[in-house]
Each structure stands twice: as C-alpha cells, then as structure tokens.
C-alpha cells in the first residue's frame, strides 16, 4: 500500500496460484500481479444494519457510519479505450480474451440472485461462475470448472456483503 501523487492510498497485491506444484513447474509461473485498487473511506448517514454487521463504525455524535471502500485505482481508467456501453437487457454474450464489465443492478427487492459466467468455453466444459446472492448477502466465485486441468483449486470461494436499504449493487469485473 502506498500513497499516489494525489495522496490516495493505492494497494498492489499478488494473486497467488492455487495450482499443484507439478502444474506450476510445467507452466513456468505461479500467480500474477492483481489489479491496482484505491482504498478510501465510505461515509453514510447511520441506517439500520443487520445485527451481525461489524463492518461499519458508528459515530452517534455526527450521525455517520464509516467503513473501508475498495475500488479500481483511477490511474487504470486511461487504459480503457473505446468503451462501448451496452444495456444489460440487450446483452447476451461477449467473446473476448480481455474485457471489463461494469454493471449496476437497481431497485432490488432483496431476493435476487445474479449469476455471471466468465470465460465460458464454447463446449461449456470450462466456466468460472460469479454468483451474487442478495438474499443471503454473499458473493461466491466458483472456479471448480475454470479449467479442464485439475489445478487442485479450493472452490468455491465466498464472502459476505451487505447492501444498505435502497442501495444499488455496483459490480466491476
């Protein structure tokens, strides 16, 4: 983590390879540099949170709650040239080795489950699934079929998130 020229906190990280050692030896590498992220403070008026939510710090004096925010580093936006927006209702498939997907889901009821299939092979044998379960407040990344090779991947990975009431879900992949 370092401060950039604008004083923002930027995080660089290494995404570890979970492949077995003989596969790492054969492919000649293990892991990659993760996408740079900006760390920042999110501040909102205090609202009703789930009882088990220990992510927010409450300040009754100011009537605000704060937490850590993470987003793509702003320096990366210059790398996105020729961006073509596409409404989700008309989006069916994208065929590309490299892509950036930014989606906002609005007017949520709280019971939605969104499942995104990334790098899906034409034969459907390989696919990485990203599942956003609003009802259970969790995100799941299922890499069990990300490759036909047996990489020994512990999958799926999951984590929790909580949307505030009337909050939109904004996802960047």
N, C-alpha and C positions, 0 to 999 in steps of 0.2 A: 504494500500500500504506500502510495506517495502522493504529494500534492502536485498538481499540474501548474502551468504558468498562470492559470486563472484562480488558483487556490482551492480547486476542487480535489476531493480525495478520490484517487483512481486506484483500482485493485487489478493486479495481474495475477493470474494463477495458472497452475499446471493441472490439466485434466489427466489423471492417472489412467493407465491402461490396465484393464482387468483381465487381459488375456493370460493364458498359461505361459510359463517361461519358454517352452519349446516353440510356441507360436511367435512370441516376441523375437526370439532368436532368428526364426525364419523370415519374418517381415522386416527385421532390422531397425525397429523403433518401438517405443512404448510411450504412449500419451501424446499430448500436444498442448501448446500454449492456449489458454482459454481466452475468450473474447474479453477485452478490457471493459471494466464496469466502473461506473461512478457510484460512490457511497454518499448518501445525503440524508438529511433528517426530514421526515414527514411529520407535519403538524396538522391536527384537525381539532375541531370542537369536540368535547367529550360526548360520546354517544354510548348506547347500550352495546356491550360486547358480550360474547359468550363467557360463561363463568371460568372456563379453563384457559382463556386468552391471557397469557402473560407476556405478550409481545409489546404491548403499549405501556408507556409510563404516563401516569395521570398526574396532572397538576391542577388541583381544585382551585387554587388561587387565581390562575389565569383562565381556567375553564378549558384548557387544551390538553390533548394527549399527543404524545410523540413516539415515534419508532424509527428504526433504521430503514431507509429505502435503498434499493439497488436498481440501477438501470444501465443500459449500454452507455459507454463513455461517449460524450458528444463529439469527440475527435473522430469517431468512426462514421458519423453521418456523411462526411465528404466522400467516403468510399462507395456510397450507394448512388450510382449514376443511373439515369434513365429508369427511374422507378415508375411503374405503371399501376396505379390503384385499380382494384377490381372489387366490386361489391360481392360479398360472400354468397348471396343468393344466386349469382351467375358463375361462381367459381366451382369448377368440378375437379380439375386436375392440373398439376403443373409438372412439366417434365424438364428437369434441370439438375445438374450436379451441385450447383450452388444457388442458394436462394435466401431471401429474407422474408419472413412472413410476420405481419403485424395485424392483429385482429382485436377489435373491441366488441364485446357482447354487451348489449344494453337491455334495460328493462327486464332484468332477471326476476324470476319468481322465487328462486332459491332451491328449485328441484332439478335443475338442468344437469346433464352430463354431456360434456363435449369430448369427442374422441378424434384426434388428428393422427393420420397415418403419414409417416415421414419416410422417405427413401424406400417406397414400396416397389418391389420387383414386379415386372410385368406378369410373371407366373404366380405372384402373391406368396412365394416361398419365403421372401425376406421382407420384413417391415419393422419399423420402430413405431410404437404407439405411445402417444401422449394423451392421457386422459385427465380431464379437469372435472371433478365431481363436486359441484357446488353444494349439493345436499349434505355430503359428508365432509365438506371443507378440506378436500385433499387433491393433490396432483400426483399422478402415477406415470412413470416413464418405464414402459415395458420393452426391454431390449432382448427378450428371450429369443426373438426371431430376427434380430438385426443383421445376422449373418448366417449363412449355411454352415460356416465353420463353427466348431464347438469352442468358443472362447472361454468357457467357464464363467460366464457373466452371472453375477448375482442379480437376478431380475425378478420381479420389477423393483425399482426404487420408488419410494414415495415420500411425501412430505405434506405438512398441513398448511393451509392458508385460510384466512377468514376475510370475507368481504363485509364491509360495513353496510348497514341498511341503505338501499337505493344506490349502492356503488356499482359502477360498471366493471366488468372484468376485461383488463387490457393484457394481451399476450403478445410477446415478441419471440419469434423462433428464428 
